[in-house]
Amino acid sequence: MDKLARIARQRKQAHAKLLGLKSKVYAAFLEMERATYSDGHLPAKHKELIAVGISVVIDCESCVQWHIGQ
C-alpha cells in the first residue's frame, strides 16, 4: 500500500472511531471545521488553498492530502 493510501486509511479509521465514541468534543470540532471551510468573506476554495499552504509549512502530510482533496 502506498504512503498516501495508508495515510487516508488511517485518517478514515480514526474518524470512524471518534464518531463511534459519540464524542461531544469531536462533534464540536467537526462543526467548527464545517463553519470554517464554508463560503463566507472568502470562498471555501481559497480557505482550502490557505490550509494547504499552512499544512506544507508545518510539514503535515496527512493535512496536505486532506486539504488538496477538499
Predicted model as a PDB file, atoms N, CA, C, CB and O in Angstrom, pLDDT in the B-factor column:
MODEL        1                                                                  
ATOM      1  N   MET A   1       0.864  -1.180   0.000  1.00 64.00           N  
ATOM      2  CA  MET A   1       0.000   0.000   0.000  1.00 64.00           C  
ATOM      3  C   MET A   1       0.907   1.238   0.000  1.00 64.00           C  
ATOM      4  CB  MET A   1      -0.981   0.001   1.247  1.00 64.00           C  
ATOM      5  O   MET A   1       1.857   1.323   0.779  1.00 64.00           O  
ATOM      6  N   ASP A   2       0.605   2.175  -0.867  1.00 91.00           N  
ATOM      7  CA  ASP A   2       1.459   3.360  -0.906  1.00 91.00           C  
ATOM      8  C   ASP A   2       1.162   4.284   0.276  1.00 91.00           C  
ATOM      9  CB  ASP A   2       1.268   4.115  -2.232  1.00 91.00           C  
ATOM     10  O   ASP A   2       0.148   4.154   0.961  1.00 91.00           O  
ATOM     11  N   LYS A   3       2.078   5.209   0.483  1.00 87.00           N  
ATOM     12  CA  LYS A   3       2.030   6.065   1.669  1.00 87.00           C  
ATOM     13  C   LYS A   3       0.743   6.889   1.746  1.00 87.00           C  
ATOM     14  CB  LYS A   3       3.230   6.995   1.681  1.00 87.00           C  
ATOM     15  O   LYS A   3       0.140   6.986   2.815  1.00 87.00           O  
ATOM     16  N   LEU A   4       0.317   7.480   0.635  1.00 84.00           N  
ATOM     17  CA  LEU A   4      -0.896   8.309   0.659  1.00 84.00           C  
ATOM     18  C   LEU A   4      -2.141   7.481   0.959  1.00 84.00           C  
ATOM     19  CB  LEU A   4      -1.068   9.032  -0.677  1.00 84.00           C  
ATOM     20  O   LEU A   4      -3.031   7.923   1.685  1.00 84.00           O  
ATOM     21  N   ALA A   5      -2.193   6.292   0.401  1.00 89.00           N  
ATOM     22  CA  ALA A   5      -3.338   5.411   0.679  1.00 89.00           C  
ATOM     23  C   ALA A   5      -3.357   5.015   2.156  1.00 89.00           C  
ATOM     24  CB  ALA A   5      -3.284   4.143  -0.215  1.00 89.00           C  
ATOM     25  O   ALA A   5      -4.419   4.952   2.775  1.00 89.00           O  
ATOM     26  N   ARG A   6      -2.180   4.751   2.711  1.00 91.00           N  
ATOM     27  CA  ARG A   6      -2.087   4.383   4.136  1.00 91.00           C  
ATOM     28  C   ARG A   6      -2.533   5.541   5.022  1.00 91.00           C  
ATOM     29  CB  ARG A   6      -0.641   3.967   4.500  1.00 91.00           C  
ATOM     30  O   ARG A   6      -3.267   5.339   5.990  1.00 91.00           O  
ATOM     31  N   ILE A   7      -2.090   6.755   4.691  1.00 89.00           N  
ATOM     32  CA  ILE A   7      -2.491   7.932   5.464  1.00 89.00           C  
ATOM     33  C   ILE A   7      -4.004   8.116   5.409  1.00 89.00           C  
ATOM     34  CB  ILE A   7      -1.780   9.196   4.938  1.00 89.00           C  
ATOM     35  O   ILE A   7      -4.641   8.368   6.432  1.00 89.00           O  
ATOM     36  N   ALA A   8      -4.578   7.988   4.211  1.00 89.00           N  
ATOM     37  CA  ALA A   8      -6.028   8.150   4.057  1.00 89.00           C  
ATOM     38  C   ALA A   8      -6.784   7.087   4.849  1.00 89.00           C  
ATOM     39  CB  ALA A   8      -6.423   8.080   2.571  1.00 89.00           C  
ATOM     40  O   ALA A   8      -7.790   7.384   5.494  1.00 89.00           O  
ATOM     41  N   ARG A   9      -6.298   5.850   4.799  1.00 93.00           N  
ATOM     42  CA  ARG A   9      -6.954   4.762   5.542  1.00 93.00           C  
ATOM     43  C   ARG A   9      -6.905   5.018   7.040  1.00 93.00           C  
ATOM     44  CB  ARG A   9      -6.293   3.412   5.220  1.00 93.00           C  
ATOM     45  O   ARG A   9      -7.900   4.823   7.738  1.00 93.00           O  
ATOM     46  N   GLN A  10      -5.751   5.452   7.538  1.00 92.00           N  
ATOM     47  CA  GLN A  10      -5.613   5.728   8.970  1.00 92.00           C  
ATOM     48  C   GLN A  10      -6.530   6.874   9.398  1.00 92.00           C  
ATOM     49  CB  GLN A  10      -4.150   6.066   9.313  1.00 92.00           C  
ATOM     50  O   GLN A  10      -7.133   6.827  10.470  1.00 92.00           O  
ATOM     51  N   ARG A  11      -6.632   7.904   8.553  1.00 91.00           N  
ATOM     52  CA  ARG A  11      -7.489   9.038   8.885  1.00 91.00           C  
ATOM     53  C   ARG A  11      -8.958   8.602   8.927  1.00 91.00           C  
ATOM     54  CB  ARG A  11      -7.292  10.182   7.863  1.00 91.00           C  
ATOM     55  O   ARG A  11      -9.702   9.009   9.820  1.00 91.00           O  
ATOM     56  N   LYS A  12      -9.375   7.774   7.961  1.00 92.00           N  
ATOM     57  CA  LYS A  12     -10.756   7.284   7.936  1.00 92.00           C  
ATOM     58  C   LYS A  12     -11.062   6.410   9.149  1.00 92.00           C  
ATOM     59  CB  LYS A  12     -11.016   6.498   6.650  1.00 92.00           C  
ATOM     60  O   LYS A  12     -12.148   6.489   9.723  1.00 92.00           O  
ATOM     61  N   GLN A  13     -10.103   5.580   9.531  1.00 95.00           N  
ATOM     62  CA  GLN A  13     -10.296   4.732  10.712  1.00 95.00           C  
ATOM     63  C   GLN A  13     -10.419   5.573  11.979  1.00 95.00           C  
ATOM     64  CB  GLN A  13      -9.132   3.738  10.853  1.00 95.00           C  
ATOM     65  O   GLN A  13     -11.276   5.305  12.822  1.00 95.00           O  
ATOM     66  N   ALA A  14      -9.577   6.578  12.116  1.00 93.00           N  
ATOM     67  CA  ALA A  14      -9.638   7.447  13.300  1.00 93.00           C  
ATOM     68  C   ALA A  14     -10.966   8.199  13.339  1.00 93.00           C  
ATOM     69  CB  ALA A  14      -8.457   8.449  13.305  1.00 93.00           C  
ATOM     70  O   ALA A  14     -11.578   8.334  14.398  1.00 93.00           O  
ATOM     71  N   HIS A  15     -11.406   8.687  12.182  1.00 93.00           N  
ATOM     72  CA  HIS A  15     -12.686   9.407  12.105  1.00 93.00           C  
ATOM     73  C   HIS A  15     -13.834   8.485  12.532  1.00 93.00           C  
ATOM     74  CB  HIS A  15     -12.930   9.944  10.662  1.00 93.00           C  
ATOM     75  O   HIS A  15     -14.689   8.878  13.326  1.00 93.00           O  
ATOM     76  N   ALA A  16     -13.848   7.275  12.006  1.00 95.00           N  
ATOM     77  CA  ALA A  16     -14.905   6.322  12.354  1.00 95.00           C  
ATOM     78  C   ALA A  16     -14.888   6.002  13.847  1.00 95.00           C  
ATOM     79  CB  ALA A  16     -14.752   5.030  11.538  1.00 95.00           C  
ATOM     80  O   ALA A  16     -15.940   5.920  14.481  1.00 95.00           O  
ATOM     81  N   LYS A  17     -13.695   5.823  14.402  1.00 95.00           N  
ATOM     82  CA  LYS A  17     -13.584   5.518  15.827  1.00 95.00           C  
ATOM     83  C   LYS A  17     -14.123   6.671  16.668  1.00 95.00           C  
ATOM     84  CB  LYS A  17     -12.122   5.223  16.202  1.00 95.00           C  
ATOM     85  O   LYS A  17     -14.878   6.450  17.616  1.00 95.00           O  
ATOM     86  N   LEU A  18     -13.739   7.899  16.326  1.00 94.00           N  
ATOM     87  CA  LEU A  18     -14.201   9.065  17.087  1.00 94.00           C  
ATOM     88  C   LEU A  18     -15.709   9.263  16.948  1.00 94.00           C  
ATOM     89  CB  LEU A  18     -13.467  10.327  16.624  1.00 94.00           C  
ATOM     90  O   LEU A  18     -16.374   9.631  17.916  1.00 94.00           O  
ATOM     91  N   LEU A  19     -16.252   9.024  15.759  1.00 95.00           N  
ATOM     92  CA  LEU A  19     -17.702   9.108  15.592  1.00 95.00           C  
ATOM     93  C   LEU A  19     -18.399   8.053  16.451  1.00 95.00           C  
ATOM     94  CB  LEU A  19     -18.090   8.933  14.108  1.00 95.00           C  
ATOM     95  O   LEU A  19     -19.433   8.321  17.063  1.00 95.00           O  
ATOM     96  N   GLY A  20     -17.826   6.860  16.488  1.00 96.00           N  
ATOM     97  CA  GLY A  20     -18.401   5.773  17.272  1.00 96.00           C  
ATOM     98  C   GLY A  20     -18.413   6.051  18.769  1.00 96.00           C  
ATOM     99  O   GLY A  20     -19.267   5.537  19.491  1.00 96.00           O  
ATOM    100  N   LEU A  21     -17.480   6.854  19.232  1.00 96.00           N  
ATOM    101  CA  LEU A  21     -17.433   7.213  20.646  1.00 96.00           C  
ATOM    102  C   LEU A  21     -18.485   8.261  21.016  1.00 96.00           C  
ATOM    103  CB  LEU A  21     -16.050   7.728  21.001  1.00 96.00           C  
ATOM    104  O   LEU A  21     -18.727   8.524  22.194  1.00 96.00           O  
ATOM    105  N   LYS A  22     -19.099   8.849  20.003  1.00 95.00           N  
ATOM    106  CA  LYS A  22     -20.105   9.900  20.199  1.00 95.00           C  
ATOM    107  C   LYS A  22     -19.550  11.030  21.073  1.00 95.00           C  
ATOM    108  CB  LYS A  22     -21.381   9.310  20.840  1.00 95.00           C  
ATOM    109  O   LYS A  22     -20.208  11.535  21.982  1.00 95.00           O  
ATOM    110  N   SER A  23     -18.312  11.399  20.752  1.00 91.00           N  
ATOM    111  CA  SER A  23     -17.605  12.435  21.490  1.00 91.00           C  
ATOM    112  C   SER A  23     -18.196  13.818  21.186  1.00 91.00           C  
ATOM    113  CB  SER A  23     -16.104  12.404  21.147  1.00 91.00           C  
ATOM    114  O   SER A  23     -18.271  14.225  20.027  1.00 91.00           O  
ATOM    115  N   LYS A  24     -18.610  14.528  22.225  1.00 94.00           N  
ATOM    116  CA  LYS A  24     -19.115  15.892  22.049  1.00 94.00           C  
ATOM    117  C   LYS A  24     -17.999  16.820  21.565  1.00 94.00           C  
ATOM    118  CB  LYS A  24     -19.715  16.421  23.371  1.00 94.00           C  
ATOM    119  O   LYS A  24     -18.240  17.748  20.794  1.00 94.00           O  
ATOM    120  N   VAL A  25     -16.798  16.559  22.020  1.00 95.00           N  
ATOM    121  CA  VAL A  25     -15.654  17.370  21.604  1.00 95.00           C  
ATOM    122  C   VAL A  25     -15.400  17.183  20.109  1.00 95.00           C  
ATOM    123  CB  VAL A  25     -14.388  16.997  22.421  1.00 95.00           C  
ATOM    124  O   VAL A  25     -15.187  18.158  19.387  1.00 95.00           O  
ATOM    125  N   TYR A  26     -15.423  15.932  19.642  1.00 94.00           N  
ATOM    126  CA  TYR A  26     -15.191  15.675  18.218  1.00 94.00           C  
ATOM    127  C   TYR A  26     -16.337  16.237  17.385  1.00 94.00           C  
ATOM    128  CB  TYR A  26     -15.030  14.162  17.955  1.00 94.00           C  
ATOM    129  O   TYR A  26     -16.104  16.775  16.302  1.00 94.00           O  
ATOM    130  N   ALA A  27     -17.556  16.121  17.866  1.00 95.00           N  
ATOM    131  CA  ALA A  27     -18.698  16.699  17.149  1.00 95.00           C  
ATOM    132  C   ALA A  27     -18.541  18.218  17.033  1.00 95.00           C  
ATOM    133  CB  ALA A  27     -20.026  16.348  17.868  1.00 95.00           C  
ATOM    134  O   ALA A  27     -18.838  18.795  15.986  1.00 95.00           O  
ATOM    135  N   ALA A  28     -18.079  18.860  18.098  1.00 97.00           N  
ATOM    136  CA  ALA A  28     -17.849  20.303  18.068  1.00 97.00           C  
ATOM    137  C   ALA A  28     -16.730  20.650  17.086  1.00 97.00           C  
ATOM    138  CB  ALA A  28     -17.502  20.822  19.477  1.00 97.00           C  
ATOM    139  O   ALA A  28     -16.814  21.647  16.369  1.00 97.00           O  
ATOM    140  N   PHE A  29     -15.681  19.819  17.057  1.00 95.00           N  
ATOM    141  CA  PHE A  29     -14.595  20.032  16.108  1.00 95.00           C  
ATOM    142  C   PHE A  29     -15.112  19.953  14.677  1.00 95.00           C  
ATOM    143  CB  PHE A  29     -13.477  19.002  16.330  1.00 95.00           C  
ATOM    144  O   PHE A  29     -14.769  20.798  13.849  1.00 95.00           O  
ATOM    145  N   LEU A  30     -15.930  18.951  14.376  1.00 96.00           N  
ATOM    146  CA  LEU A  30     -16.469  18.802  13.024  1.00 96.00           C  
ATOM    147  C   LEU A  30     -17.355  19.990  12.646  1.00 96.00           C  
ATOM    148  CB  LEU A  30     -17.265  17.497  12.911  1.00 96.00           C  
ATOM    149  O   LEU A  30     -17.329  20.445  11.502  1.00 96.00           O  
ATOM    150  N   GLU A  31     -18.125  20.483  13.590  1.00 97.00           N  
ATOM    151  CA  GLU A  31     -18.963  21.659  13.335  1.00 97.00           C  
ATOM    152  C   GLU A  31     -18.092  22.891  13.093  1.00 97.00           C  
ATOM    153  CB  GLU A  31     -19.927  21.908  14.520  1.00 97.00           C  
ATOM    154  O   GLU A  31     -18.375  23.688  12.199  1.00 97.00           O  
ATOM    155  N   MET A  32     -17.040  23.045  13.885  1.00 96.00           N  
ATOM    156  CA  MET A  32     -16.126  24.170  13.687  1.00 96.00           C  
ATOM    157  C   MET A  32     -15.471  24.074  12.304  1.00 96.00           C  
ATOM    158  CB  MET A  32     -15.042  24.199  14.804  1.00 96.00           C  
ATOM    159  O   MET A  32     -15.341  25.076  11.601  1.00 96.00           O  
ATOM    160  N   GLU A  33     -15.066  22.873  11.927  1.00 94.00           N  
ATOM    161  CA  GLU A  33     -14.448  22.662  10.620  1.00 94.00           C  
ATOM    162  C   GLU A  33     -15.427  23.004   9.498  1.00 94.00           C  
ATOM    163  CB  GLU A  33     -13.966  21.209  10.481  1.00 94.00           C  
ATOM    164  O   GLU A  33     -15.055  23.653   8.521  1.00 94.00           O  
ATOM    165  N   ARG A  34     -16.676  22.567   9.641  1.00 95.00           N  
ATOM    166  CA  ARG A  34     -17.691  22.861   8.629  1.00 95.00           C  
ATOM    167  C   ARG A  34     -17.879  24.367   8.488  1.00 95.00           C  
ATOM    168  CB  ARG A  34     -19.029  22.188   8.990  1.00 95.00           C  
ATOM    169  O   ARG A  34     -17.925  24.893   7.376  1.00 95.00           O  
ATOM    170  N   ALA A  35     -17.987  25.053   9.618  1.00 95.00           N  
ATOM    171  CA  ALA A  35     -18.182  26.507   9.590  1.00 95.00           C  
ATOM    172  C   ALA A  35     -16.961  27.222   9.018  1.00 95.00           C  
ATOM    173  CB  ALA A  35     -18.480  27.031  11.000  1.00 95.00           C  
ATOM    174  O   ALA A  35     -17.090  28.179   8.254  1.00 95.00           O  
ATOM    175  N   THR A  36     -15.784  26.750   9.393  1.00 94.00           N  
ATOM    176  CA  THR A  36     -14.546  27.383   8.939  1.00 94.00           C  
ATOM    177  C   THR A  36     -14.400  27.306   7.430  1.00 94.00           C  
ATOM    178  CB  THR A  36     -13.343  26.736   9.606  1.00 94.00           C  
ATOM    179  O   THR A  36     -14.020  28.287   6.791  1.00 94.00           O  
ATOM    180  N   TYR A  37     -14.693  26.164   6.863  1.00 94.00           N  
ATOM    181  CA  TYR A  37     -14.451  25.952   5.443  1.00 94.00           C  
ATOM    182  C   TYR A  37     -15.673  26.190   4.566  1.00 94.00           C  
ATOM    183  CB  TYR A  37     -13.957  24.567   5.228  1.00 94.00           C  
ATOM    184  O   TYR A  37     -15.674  25.795   3.400  1.00 94.00           O  
ATOM    185  N   SER A  38     -16.700  26.818   5.092  1.00 95.00           N  
ATOM    186  CA  SER A  38     -17.839  27.174   4.246  1.00 95.00           C  
ATOM    187  C   SER A  38     -17.573  28.544   3.620  1.00 95.00           C  
ATOM    188  CB  SER A  38     -19.176  27.182   5.067  1.00 95.00           C  
ATOM    189  O   SER A  38     -16.735  29.311   4.095  1.00 95.00           O  
ATOM    190  N   ASP A  39     -18.299  28.827   2.556  1.00 96.00           N  
ATOM    191  CA  ASP A  39     -18.154  30.131   1.913  1.00 96.00           C  
ATOM    192  C   ASP A  39     -18.523  31.239   2.885  1.00 96.00           C  
ATOM    193  CB  ASP A  39     -19.028  30.217   0.648  1.00 96.00           C  
ATOM    194  O   ASP A  39     -19.466  31.101   3.664  1.00 96.00           O  
ATOM    195  N   GLY A  40     -17.795  32.314   2.841  1.00 94.00           N  
ATOM    196  CA  GLY A  40     -18.032  33.485   3.692  1.00 94.00           C  
ATOM    197  C   GLY A  40     -17.346  34.670   3.045  1.00 94.00           C  
ATOM    198  O   GLY A  40     -17.490  34.895   1.844  1.00 94.00           O  
ATOM    199  N   HIS A  41     -16.600  35.430   3.833  1.00 95.00           N  
ATOM    200  CA  HIS A  41     -15.838  36.544   3.264  1.00 95.00           C  
ATOM    201  C   HIS A  41     -14.857  36.036   2.208  1.00 95.00           C  
ATOM    202  CB  HIS A  41     -15.082  37.307   4.372  1.00 95.00           C  
ATOM    203  O   HIS A  41     -14.581  36.717   1.220  1.00 95.00           O  
ATOM    204  N   LEU A  42     -14.346  34.848   2.431  1.00 96.00           N  
ATOM    205  CA  LEU A  42     -13.506  34.170   1.445  1.00 96.00           C  
ATOM    206  C   LEU A  42     -14.253  32.938   0.949  1.00 96.00           C  
ATOM    207  CB  LEU A  42     -12.114  33.778   2.050  1.00 96.00           C  
ATOM    208  O   LEU A  42     -14.937  32.273   1.727  1.00 96.00           O  
ATOM    209  N   PRO A  43     -14.129  32.632  -0.329  1.00 96.00           N  
ATOM    210  CA  PRO A  43     -14.734  31.386  -0.823  1.00 96.00           C  
ATOM    211  C   PRO A  43     -14.057  30.175  -0.171  1.00 96.00           C  
ATOM    212  CB  PRO A  43     -14.621  31.298  -2.374  1.00 96.00           C  
ATOM    213  O   PRO A  43     -12.888  30.241   0.210  1.00 96.00           O  
ATOM    214  N   ALA A  44     -14.787  29.089  -0.048  1.00 95.00           N  
ATOM    215  CA  ALA A  44     -14.256  27.860   0.554  1.00 95.00           C  
ATOM    216  C   ALA A  44     -12.984  27.417  -0.162  1.00 95.00           C  
ATOM    217  CB  ALA A  44     -15.310  26.734   0.508  1.00 95.00           C  
ATOM    218  O   ALA A  44     -12.042  26.968   0.491  1.00 95.00           O  
ATOM    219  N   LYS A  45     -12.935  27.532  -1.482  1.00 95.00           N  
ATOM    220  CA  LYS A  45     -11.759  27.119  -2.248  1.00 95.00           C  
ATOM    221  C   LYS A  45     -10.517  27.884  -1.791  1.00 95.00           C  
ATOM    222  CB  LYS A  45     -11.994  27.338  -3.754  1.00 95.00           C  
ATOM    223  O   LYS A  45      -9.447  27.289  -1.661  1.00 95.00           O  
ATOM    224  N   HIS A  46     -10.636  29.180  -1.547  1.00 96.00           N  
ATOM    225  CA  HIS A  46      -9.500  29.978  -1.092  1.00 96.00           C  
ATOM    226  C   HIS A  46      -9.063  29.544   0.307  1.00 96.00           C  
ATOM    227  CB  HIS A  46      -9.856  31.475  -1.100  1.00 96.00           C  
ATOM    228  O   HIS A  46      -7.868  29.499   0.601  1.00 96.00           O  
ATOM    229  N   LYS A  47     -10.019  29.229   1.157  1.00 96.00           N  
ATOM    230  CA  LYS A  47      -9.689  28.770   2.500  1.00 96.00           C  
ATOM    231  C   LYS A  47      -8.920  27.457   2.456  1.00 96.00           C  
ATOM    232  CB  LYS A  47     -10.956  28.609   3.335  1.00 96.00           C  
ATOM    233  O   LYS A  47      -7.967  27.263   3.210  1.00 96.00           O  
ATOM    234  N   GLU A  48      -9.339  26.551   1.566  1.00 95.00           N  
ATOM    235  CA  GLU A  48      -8.639  25.274   1.427  1.00 95.00           C  
ATOM    236  C   GLU A  48      -7.223  25.486   0.897  1.00 95.00           C  
ATOM    237  CB  GLU A  48      -9.418  24.332   0.493  1.00 95.00           C  
ATOM    238  O   GLU A  48      -6.294  24.805   1.331  1.00 95.00           O  
ATOM    239  N   LEU A  49      -7.048  26.416  -0.030  1.00 95.00           N  
ATOM    240  CA  LEU A  49      -5.708  26.701  -0.545  1.00 95.00           C  
ATOM    241  C   LEU A  49      -4.804  27.262   0.555  1.00 95.00           C  
ATOM    242  CB  LEU A  49      -5.787  27.688  -1.720  1.00 95.00           C  
ATOM    243  O   LEU A  49      -3.622  26.925   0.626  1.00 95.00           O  
ATOM    244  N   ILE A  50      -5.360  28.111   1.401  1.00 96.00           N  
ATOM    245  CA  ILE A  50      -4.596  28.627   2.548  1.00 96.00           C  
ATOM    246  C   ILE A  50      -4.226  27.466   3.473  1.00 96.00           C  
ATOM    247  CB  ILE A  50      -5.417  29.712   3.329  1.00 96.00           C  
ATOM    248  O   ILE A  50      -3.100  27.395   3.965  1.00 96.00           O  
ATOM    249  N   ALA A  51      -5.168  26.565   3.704  1.00 96.00           N  
ATOM    250  CA  ALA A  51      -4.912  25.407   4.568  1.00 96.00           C  
ATOM    251  C   ALA A  51      -3.827  24.507   3.973  1.00 96.00           C  
ATOM    252  CB  ALA A  51      -6.207  24.600   4.782  1.00 96.00           C  
ATOM    253  O   ALA A  51      -3.022  23.943   4.714  1.00 96.00           O  
ATOM    254  N   VAL A  52      -3.796  24.366   2.643  1.00 96.00           N  
ATOM    255  CA  VAL A  52      -2.732  23.586   2.004  1.00 96.00           C  
ATOM    256  C   VAL A  52      -1.386  24.232   2.311  1.00 96.00           C  
ATOM    257  CB  VAL A  52      -2.957  23.487   0.463  1.00 96.00           C  
ATOM    258  O   VAL A  52      -0.430  23.543   2.670  1.00 96.00           O  
ATOM    259  N   GLY A  53      -1.312  25.549   2.171  1.00 97.00           N  
ATOM    260  CA  GLY A  53      -0.062  26.257   2.456  1.00 97.00           C  
ATOM    261  C   GLY A  53       0.381  26.079   3.895  1.00 97.00           C  
ATOM    262  O   GLY A  53       1.557  25.826   4.157  1.00 97.00           O  
ATOM    263  N   ILE A  54      -0.536  26.206   4.816  1.00 97.00           N  
ATOM    264  CA  ILE A  54      -0.211  26.011   6.234  1.00 97.00           C  
ATOM    265  C   ILE A  54       0.265  24.578   6.469  1.00 97.00           C  
ATOM    266  CB  ILE A  54      -1.441  26.327   7.129  1.00 97.00           C  
ATOM    267  O   ILE A  54       1.229  24.350   7.200  1.00 97.00           O  
ATOM    268  N   SER A  55      -0.409  23.624   5.854  1.00 96.00           N  
ATOM    269  CA  SER A  55      -0.045  22.215   6.014  1.00 96.00           C  
ATOM    270  C   SER A  55       1.367  21.939   5.514  1.00 96.00           C  
ATOM    271  CB  SER A  55      -1.038  21.326   5.276  1.00 96.00           C  
ATOM    272  O   SER A  55       2.104  21.153   6.110  1.00 96.00           O  
ATOM    273  N   VAL A  56       1.740  22.592   4.413  1.00 96.00           N  
ATOM    274  CA  VAL A  56       3.101  22.430   3.883  1.00 96.00           C  
ATOM    275  C   VAL A  56       4.110  23.006   4.873  1.00 96.00           C  
ATOM    276  CB  VAL A  56       3.244  23.125   2.495  1.00 96.00           C  
ATOM    277  O   VAL A  56       5.126  22.377   5.168  1.00 96.00           O  
ATOM    278  N   VAL A  57       3.824  24.205   5.385  1.00 97.00           N  
ATOM    279  CA  VAL A  57       4.752  24.867   6.309  1.00 97.00           C  
ATOM    280  C   VAL A  57       4.953  24.046   7.580  1.00 97.00           C  
ATOM    281  CB  VAL A  57       4.237  26.265   6.669  1.00 97.00           C  
ATOM    282  O   VAL A  57       6.072  23.955   8.085  1.00 97.00           O  
ATOM    283  N   ILE A  58       3.885  23.449   8.101  1.00 97.00           N  
ATOM    284  CA  ILE A  58       4.022  22.656   9.334  1.00 97.00           C  
ATOM    285  C   ILE A  58       4.408  21.207   9.046  1.00 97.00           C  
ATOM    286  CB  ILE A  58       2.716  22.690  10.129  1.00 97.00           C  
ATOM    287  O   ILE A  58       4.548  20.400   9.965  1.00 97.00           O  
ATOM    288  N   ASP A  59       4.578  20.881   7.755  1.00 95.00           N  
ATOM    289  CA  ASP A  59       5.025  19.551   7.326  1.00 95.00           C  
ATOM    290  C   ASP A  59       4.075  18.447   7.786  1.00 95.00           C  
ATOM    291  CB  ASP A  59       6.423  19.275   7.858  1.00 95.00           C  
ATOM    292  O   ASP A  59       4.500  17.448   8.366  1.00 95.00           O  
ATOM    293  N   CYS A  60       2.792  18.642   7.519  1.00 93.00           N  
ATOM    294  CA  CYS A  60       1.769  17.651   7.887  1.00 93.00           C  
ATOM    295  C   CYS A  60       1.244  16.998   6.604  1.00 93.00           C  
ATOM    296  CB  CYS A  60       0.590  18.318   8.702  1.00 93.00           C  
ATOM    297  O   CYS A  60       0.359  17.535   5.938  1.00 93.00           O  
ATOM    298  N   GLU A  61       1.805  15.829   6.270  1.00 91.00           N  
ATOM    299  CA  GLU A  61       1.424  15.152   5.025  1.00 91.00           C  
ATOM    300  C   GLU A  61      -0.058  14.805   4.983  1.00 91.00           C  
ATOM    301  CB  GLU A  61       2.245  13.888   4.849  1.00 91.00           C  
ATOM    302  O   GLU A  61      -0.713  14.961   3.953  1.00 91.00           O  
ATOM    303  N   SER A  62      -0.577  14.336   6.104  1.00 90.00           N  
ATOM    304  CA  SER A  62      -1.996  13.989   6.165  1.00 90.00           C  
ATOM    305  C   SER A  62      -2.862  15.223   5.914  1.00 90.00           C  
ATOM    306  CB  SER A  62      -2.342  13.363   7.531  1.00 90.00           C  
ATOM    307  O   SER A  62      -3.872  15.154   5.214  1.00 90.00           O  
ATOM    308  N   CYS A  63      -2.450  16.352   6.495  1.00 92.00           N  
ATOM    309  CA  CYS A  63      -3.205  17.606   6.311  1.00 92.00           C  
ATOM    310  C   CYS A  63      -3.161  18.041   4.844  1.00 92.00           C  
ATOM    311  CB  CYS A  63      -2.632  18.733   7.223  1.00 92.00           C  
ATOM    312  O   CYS A  63      -4.181  18.428   4.273  1.00 92.00           O  
ATOM    313  N   VAL A  64      -1.968  17.974   4.242  1.00 92.00           N  
ATOM    314  CA  VAL A  64      -1.825  18.358   2.829  1.00 92.00           C  
ATOM    315  C   VAL A  64      -2.755  17.506   1.978  1.00 92.00           C  
ATOM    316  CB  VAL A  64      -0.349  18.199   2.351  1.00 92.00           C  
ATOM    317  O   VAL A  64      -3.498  18.025   1.145  1.00 92.00           O  
ATOM    318  N   GLN A  65      -2.709  16.196   2.193  1.00 90.00           N  
ATOM    319  CA  GLN A  65      -3.550  15.272   1.413  1.00 90.00           C  
ATOM    320  C   GLN A  65      -5.030  15.611   1.593  1.00 90.00           C  
ATOM    321  CB  GLN A  65      -3.285  13.804   1.835  1.00 90.00           C  
ATOM    322  O   GLN A  65      -5.782  15.665   0.619  1.00 90.00           O  
ATOM    323  N   TRP A  66      -5.435  15.833   2.814  1.00 90.00           N  
ATOM    324  CA  TRP A  66      -6.841  16.125   3.103  1.00 90.00           C  
ATOM    325  C   TRP A  66      -7.296  17.416   2.404  1.00 90.00           C  
ATOM    326  CB  TRP A  66      -7.057  16.243   4.624  1.00 90.00           C  
ATOM    327  O   TRP A  66      -8.324  17.434   1.728  1.00 90.00           O  
ATOM    328  N   HIS A  67      -6.527  18.479   2.575  1.00 91.00           N  
ATOM    329  CA  HIS A  67      -6.952  19.772   2.033  1.00 91.00           C  
ATOM    330  C   HIS A  67      -6.859  19.820   0.517  1.00 91.00           C  
ATOM    331  CB  HIS A  67      -6.116  20.885   2.628  1.00 91.00           C  
ATOM    332  O   HIS A  67      -7.657  20.514  -0.113  1.00 91.00           O  
ATOM    333  N   ILE A  68      -5.921  19.114  -0.092  1.00 91.00           N  
ATOM    334  CA  ILE A  68      -5.883  19.043  -1.549  1.00 91.00           C  
ATOM    335  C   ILE A  68      -7.122  18.318  -2.048  1.00 91.00           C  
ATOM    336  CB  ILE A  68      -4.598  18.331  -2.039  1.00 91.00           C  
ATOM    337  O   ILE A  68      -7.712  18.707  -3.056  1.00 91.00           O  
ATOM    338  N   GLY A  69      -7.512  17.274  -1.347  1.00 88.00           N  
ATOM    339  CA  GLY A  69      -8.709  16.525  -1.724  1.00 88.00           C  
ATOM    340  C   GLY A  69      -9.991  17.324  -1.595  1.00 88.00           C  
ATOM    341  O   GLY A  69     -10.965  17.068  -2.303  1.00 88.00           O  
ATOM    342  N   GLN A  70      -9.991  18.275  -0.706  1.00 90.00           N  
ATOM    343  CA  GLN A  70     -11.184  19.087  -0.498  1.00 90.00           C  
ATOM    344  C   GLN A  70     -11.312  20.116  -1.609  1.00 90.00           C  
ATOM    345  CB  GLN A  70     -11.141  19.780   0.875  1.00 90.00           C  
ATOM    346  O   GLN A  70     -12.259  20.903  -1.615  1.00 90.00           O  
TER     347      GLN A  70                                                      
ENDMDL                                                                          
END                                                                             
